[in-house]
Amino acid sequence: MRAAVYYNNKDIRIEELPKPKIGEKELLVKVIASGVCGSDVMEWYRIKKAPRVLGHEIAGEIVQVGKDVERFRTGQRVFVSHHVPCNECRYCQAGYHTVCATLRSTNFYPGGFAEFVRVPEINVQNGVFVLPDEVSFEEGTFVEPLGCVVRGQRFAGVKKGDTVLVIGSGISGLMHIQLARIKEAAKVIATDINETRLEVAKRFGADVVINAEDDVVGLVKKANEGRLVDVVIVCTAALSAFEQAFDSVDCAGTMLLFAPTAPDVRVPLPLYDIYFKSVKIVFSYAAVDQDIEEAIGLLRSKTFNASDMVTHRFGLSEIQKGFDLVARAERSIKVIILPQE
């Protein structure tokens, strides 16, 4: 089978790999669509394990079922989680599934930028979800990233009537904007340094957009009747974004740090202000059953508009073009790879 093997952001090679063979408790899934995630082009993060096949936002069709698998059958349309928790450890039991050691070590093989993936037993048990007929394969690639956004806003406690500031209007930021609007936030404010992205942010629900190189805090107050915001969601690793977030959150507000930095980056905290403002800082990574099921429901009902977020589609042989677009972070929103083309 064909697979796109990642060596670095500028070197992705189409190679022939053996079609995976499955065990008695496993599945073989034909990948129909696979989204390019912003994390796929975080070279400092990915290159450590190169060469490898990336791709974790997949939708496809079951083409082979191990003889001991009872819940699934060939022909079913599915979303498959790349990382799954054990659901049994102390972290999972406390609701923090995404720090579970099992989640950090599980994956399907070889990766979503291939024609087929083998789904191991634990992923079959904890990470395979049937796609409703109302959800297209392309929409199915949003299940994982939307699940992550759902989880993040749940942790941040985003609710009706909140004023929400989203810093960074890439695909994650745009999804947060749209979900905050679905949750009936009173006002959604978005920032970015890219004017095109700010225009797109308006289209997906931002009431106010601000160029991040301007006086963000002053403009936030102007847009919010002189008050700071209830929730700040940081969707960029730019260090200036963290400072803007600290300065923009209101008393008793919440900051959701949604984008990771490189491991050697240190961000100074204005502890005095955070202490006396009673600010809560939360983090969120990945998605599990509850988040994924909610995401599928939002896609099925068309409450969340995924289709209009897809700006580019490429066959597997043109995957380098897709990576280049996502890495440049200019005019693309969601780039989808179609491994069967």
C-alpha positions as CSV (number, residue, x, y, z in Angstrom):
1,M,0.0,0.0,0.0
2,R,1.0,3.6,-0.4
3,A,1.9,5.8,2.6
4,A,3.3,9.3,3.1
5,V,6.4,9.0,5.2
6,Y,7.4,12.1,7.1
7,Y,11.1,13.0,7.3
8,N,10.6,16.7,7.9
9,N,8.2,19.4,6.9
10,K,9.8,19.8,3.5
11,D,10.5,16.1,2.9
12,I,7.5,13.8,2.8
13,R,7.9,10.8,0.6
14,I,5.3,8.5,-0.9
15,E,6.6,5.0,-0.2
16,E,5.3,1.4,-0.5
17,L,4.6,-0.3,2.8
18,P,3.2,-3.8,3.4
19,K,-0.6,-3.7,3.9
20,P,-1.1,-4.3,7.6
21,K,-2.2,-7.7,8.8
22,I,-4.6,-7.8,11.6
23,G,-5.0,-10.0,14.7
24,E,-8.1,-11.8,16.0
25,K,-9.2,-8.7,18.0
26,E,-8.2,-6.0,15.5
27,L,-9.7,-4.1,12.6
28,L,-8.3,-3.0,9.2
29,V,-9.7,0.3,8.1
30,K,-9.4,1.9,4.7
31,V,-8.6,5.6,5.2
32,I,-10.9,7.7,3.0
33,A,-10.0,11.1,4.5
34,S,-7.3,12.3,6.8
35,G,-7.0,15.9,8.1
36,V,-3.6,17.7,8.4
37,C,-3.4,18.9,12.0
38,G,-1.4,22.0,13.1
39,S,0.6,19.6,15.3
40,D,1.7,17.7,12.2
41,V,3.8,20.6,11.1
42,M,5.3,21.3,14.5
43,E,8.7,20.2,13.3
44,W,10.4,20.4,16.7
45,Y,7.8,17.9,17.9
46,R,7.5,15.5,15.0
47,I,11.1,15.3,13.7
48,K,12.3,13.5,16.9
49,K,10.5,10.3,15.7
50,A,11.0,10.7,12.0
51,P,10.8,8.9,9.6
52,R,7.2,8.0,10.4
53,V,3.7,8.1,8.9
54,L,1.7,10.9,10.5
55,G,-2.1,11.5,10.4
56,H,-4.5,11.1,13.4
57,E,-7.7,12.8,12.2
58,I,-9.1,10.0,10.1
59,A,-12.4,8.8,8.7
60,G,-12.7,5.5,6.8
61,E,-14.4,2.2,6.2
62,I,-13.8,-1.1,8.0
63,V,-12.6,-3.6,5.4
64,Q,-11.6,-6.5,7.6
65,V,-12.7,-7.6,11.1
66,G,-10.7,-10.0,13.4
67,K,-12.6,-13.1,14.2
68,D,-13.0,-12.2,17.9
69,V,-14.4,-8.7,17.2
70,E,-18.1,-8.6,17.9
71,R,-19.1,-4.9,17.9
72,F,-18.1,-4.0,14.4
73,R,-18.5,-5.4,10.8
74,T,-17.1,-4.8,7.4
75,G,-18.5,-1.9,5.5
76,Q,-19.1,0.3,8.5
77,R,-18.1,4.0,8.3
78,V,-16.0,4.9,11.3
79,F,-13.8,7.4,13.1
80,V,-10.9,5.9,14.8
81,S,-9.0,7.5,17.8
82,H,-5.3,7.4,17.5
83,H,-4.6,7.6,21.2
84,V,-7.0,6.0,23.7
85,P,-7.0,5.9,27.6
86,C,-7.2,2.8,29.7
87,N,-10.3,4.1,31.5
88,E,-9.1,2.4,34.7
89,C,-6.1,4.3,36.2
90,R,-6.4,6.9,38.9
91,Y,-6.2,9.7,36.3
92,C,-8.9,8.3,34.1
93,Q,-11.1,7.7,37.1
94,A,-10.6,11.4,38.1
95,G,-11.6,12.5,34.6
96,Y,-8.1,13.4,33.4
97,H,-7.9,10.6,30.8
98,T,-5.4,12.5,28.6
99,V,-2.6,12.2,31.1
100,C,-3.1,8.4,31.3
101,A,0.1,6.6,30.4
102,T,-1.9,4.2,28.1
103,L,-3.2,7.2,26.1
104,R,0.3,8.4,25.6
105,S,1.5,5.1,24.3
106,T,-1.3,3.9,22.0
107,N,-1.8,4.4,18.3
108,F,-3.1,2.8,15.1
109,Y,-0.6,1.6,12.6
110,P,1.1,3.1,10.6
111,G,-0.8,6.5,10.6
112,G,-3.6,8.2,8.8
113,F,-1.6,9.3,5.8
114,A,-1.7,5.8,4.4
115,E,-4.2,3.8,2.4
116,F,-5.0,1.4,5.3
117,V,-4.5,1.4,9.1
118,R,-4.5,-1.5,11.5
119,V,-6.5,-0.8,14.6
120,P,-5.1,-2.6,17.7
121,E,-7.3,-4.3,20.3
122,I,-7.4,-1.5,22.9
123,N,-8.3,1.1,20.1
124,V,-11.0,-1.2,19.0
125,Q,-12.3,-1.3,22.5
126,N,-12.0,2.3,23.4
127,G,-11.6,4.3,20.3
128,V,-13.7,3.3,17.3
129,F,-16.9,5.2,16.7
130,V,-19.4,4.6,13.9
131,L,-20.0,7.6,11.8
132,P,-23.7,8.5,11.3
133,D,-24.9,8.6,7.6
134,E,-25.4,12.4,8.0
135,V,-21.6,12.8,8.6
136,S,-19.5,12.7,5.5
137,F,-16.0,11.3,5.5
138,E,-14.6,14.8,5.2
139,E,-16.6,16.0,8.2
140,G,-15.5,12.9,10.0
141,T,-11.9,14.2,10.0
142,F,-13.2,16.9,12.4
143,V,-14.3,14.5,15.0
144,E,-10.9,14.4,16.8
145,P,-10.0,18.1,16.6
146,L,-13.6,19.1,17.5
147,G,-13.5,16.7,20.4
148,C,-10.4,18.4,21.6
149,V,-12.1,21.8,21.4
150,V,-15.2,20.4,23.2
151,R,-13.0,19.1,26.0
152,G,-11.1,22.3,26.3
153,Q,-14.2,24.4,26.6
154,R,-15.7,22.0,29.1
155,F,-12.6,22.3,31.3
156,A,-12.7,26.1,30.9
157,G,-16.4,26.2,31.8
158,V,-17.5,28.2,28.8
159,K,-21.2,28.9,29.2
160,K,-24.1,31.0,28.0
161,G,-23.6,34.7,28.6
162,D,-19.8,34.6,28.8
163,T,-17.5,37.0,26.9
164,V,-14.9,34.8,25.2
165,L,-11.6,36.0,23.7
166,V,-9.8,33.6,21.3
167,I,-6.2,34.5,20.7
168,G,-5.1,33.0,17.4
169,S,-7.5,32.3,14.6
170,G,-6.0,29.3,12.9
171,I,-8.1,26.2,12.6
172,S,-8.2,25.5,16.4
173,G,-9.1,29.1,17.1
174,L,-11.9,29.1,14.5
175,M,-13.3,25.9,16.0
176,H,-13.3,27.5,19.4
177,I,-15.0,30.6,18.0
178,Q,-17.7,28.5,16.4
179,L,-18.2,26.3,19.5
180,A,-18.4,29.4,21.8
181,R,-21.1,30.8,19.6
182,I,-23.0,27.5,19.7
183,K,-22.7,27.7,23.5
184,E,-24.4,31.1,23.3
185,A,-21.5,33.2,24.5
186,A,-22.6,36.8,24.9
187,K,-19.7,38.0,22.8
188,V,-16.8,36.3,21.0
189,I,-13.7,38.3,20.3
190,A,-10.9,37.0,18.1
191,T,-7.3,38.0,17.4
192,D,-4.7,37.1,14.9
193,I,-1.9,38.9,13.0
194,N,-3.3,37.7,9.6
195,E,-6.0,39.8,8.2
196,T,-7.4,37.0,6.1
197,R,-7.8,34.8,9.2
198,L,-9.6,37.7,11.0
199,E,-12.1,37.9,8.1
200,V,-12.7,34.1,8.4
201,A,-13.1,34.5,12.2
202,K,-16.0,36.9,11.5
203,R,-17.5,34.4,9.2
204,F,-17.4,31.6,11.8
205,G,-19.0,33.7,14.6
206,A,-16.6,36.3,16.0
207,D,-18.4,39.5,16.9
208,V,-15.2,41.5,17.1
209,V,-11.8,40.9,15.5
210,I,-8.5,42.5,16.6
211,N,-5.2,42.5,14.9
212,A,-2.9,41.0,17.6
213,E,-0.2,43.6,16.9
214,D,-2.6,46.4,18.0
215,D,-3.5,47.3,21.6
216,V,-5.4,44.1,22.3
217,V,-6.3,44.8,25.9
218,G,-7.6,48.3,25.1
219,L,-9.6,47.1,22.2
220,V,-11.0,44.2,24.2
221,K,-12.3,46.7,26.8
222,K,-13.7,48.9,24.2
223,A,-15.6,46.0,22.6
224,N,-16.8,44.7,26.0
225,E,-18.2,47.9,27.6
226,G,-15.0,48.6,29.5
227,R,-14.7,45.2,31.0
228,L,-12.2,42.4,30.5
229,V,-13.3,38.9,29.4
230,D,-14.7,35.9,31.3
231,V,-12.7,33.3,29.3
232,V,-9.5,33.6,27.3
233,I,-8.6,30.7,25.0
234,V,-5.0,30.8,23.8
235,C,-4.6,28.9,20.4
236,T,-1.1,30.0,19.5
237,A,2.3,29.4,21.1
238,A,3.5,33.0,20.4
239,L,4.9,34.3,23.7
240,S,3.1,37.7,23.2
241,A,-0.2,35.8,23.2
242,F,0.3,34.6,26.8
243,E,1.0,38.2,28.0
244,Q,-2.1,39.4,26.2
245,A,-4.1,36.6,27.7
246,F,-3.0,37.4,31.3
247,D,-3.8,41.1,30.7
248,S,-7.2,40.4,29.1
249,V,-8.9,38.1,31.6
250,D,-11.3,39.6,34.1
251,C,-11.4,38.9,37.8
252,A,-12.6,35.4,38.6
253,G,-12.1,34.6,34.9
254,T,-10.5,31.6,33.3
255,M,-7.6,31.1,30.9
256,L,-7.5,28.0,28.7
257,L,-4.0,27.3,27.3
258,F,-4.8,25.2,24.3
259,A,-1.6,25.4,22.3
260,P,1.6,23.8,23.5
261,T,5.0,25.5,23.4
262,A,8.3,23.8,22.6
263,P,9.6,22.0,25.8
264,D,12.4,24.5,26.5
265,V,10.1,27.6,26.4
266,R,9.4,29.3,29.7
267,V,6.6,31.8,30.2
268,P,6.8,34.3,33.1
269,L,3.6,34.5,35.1
270,P,2.3,37.7,36.6
271,L,1.6,35.9,39.9
272,Y,0.5,39.1,41.7
273,D,-2.2,39.9,39.2
274,I,-3.3,36.3,38.9
275,Y,-3.5,35.9,42.6
276,F,-5.5,39.1,43.3
277,K,-7.7,38.6,40.3
278,S,-8.5,35.0,41.3
279,V,-7.8,33.8,37.7
280,K,-8.0,30.1,37.0
281,I,-5.6,28.7,34.4
282,V,-6.5,25.4,32.8
283,F,-4.9,23.2,30.1
284,S,-6.4,20.7,27.7
285,Y,-5.0,18.0,25.5
286,A,-6.6,15.4,23.3
287,A,-10.1,14.0,23.5
288,V,-11.8,10.9,24.9
289,D,-15.2,9.2,24.6
290,Q,-17.4,11.9,26.1
291,D,-15.8,14.6,23.9
292,I,-15.8,12.5,20.8
293,E,-19.5,11.6,21.1
294,E,-20.4,15.2,21.7
295,A,-18.4,16.2,18.6
296,I,-20.1,13.6,16.4
297,G,-23.5,14.8,17.6
298,L,-22.6,18.4,16.7
299,L,-21.5,17.3,13.2
300,R,-24.5,15.0,12.7
301,S,-27.0,17.8,13.5
302,K,-25.0,20.3,11.4
303,T,-24.9,22.5,14.5
304,F,-21.2,22.8,13.9
305,N,-20.3,23.8,10.4
306,A,-17.3,21.7,9.3
307,S,-17.9,21.6,5.6
308,D,-17.2,25.3,5.0
309,M,-13.9,25.0,6.9
310,V,-12.4,22.7,4.3
311,T,-10.4,24.8,1.9
312,H,-8.0,22.3,0.3
313,R,-8.1,18.7,-0.7
314,F,-5.2,16.6,-2.0
315,G,-4.6,13.1,-3.0
316,L,-1.8,11.2,-1.2
317,S,0.7,11.9,-3.9
318,E,0.3,15.7,-3.4
319,I,0.5,15.6,0.4
320,Q,3.6,17.9,0.4
321,K,1.4,20.7,-1.0
322,G,-0.9,20.2,2.0
323,F,1.8,20.3,4.5
324,D,3.3,23.4,2.9
325,L,0.0,25.2,3.1
326,V,-0.6,24.3,6.8
327,A,3.0,25.3,7.7
328,R,2.7,28.7,6.0
329,A,-0.5,29.3,8.0
330,E,-1.8,31.9,5.5
331,R,-4.9,31.2,3.5
332,S,-5.8,27.6,4.3
333,I,-8.2,26.7,7.0
334,K,-8.6,22.9,6.9
335,V,-6.5,20.8,4.6
336,I,-7.6,17.2,4.0
337,I,-5.7,14.4,2.4
338,L,-7.6,11.7,0.5
339,P,-5.3,8.6,0.6
340,Q,-7.3,6.6,-1.9
341,E,-6.7,9.2,-4.7
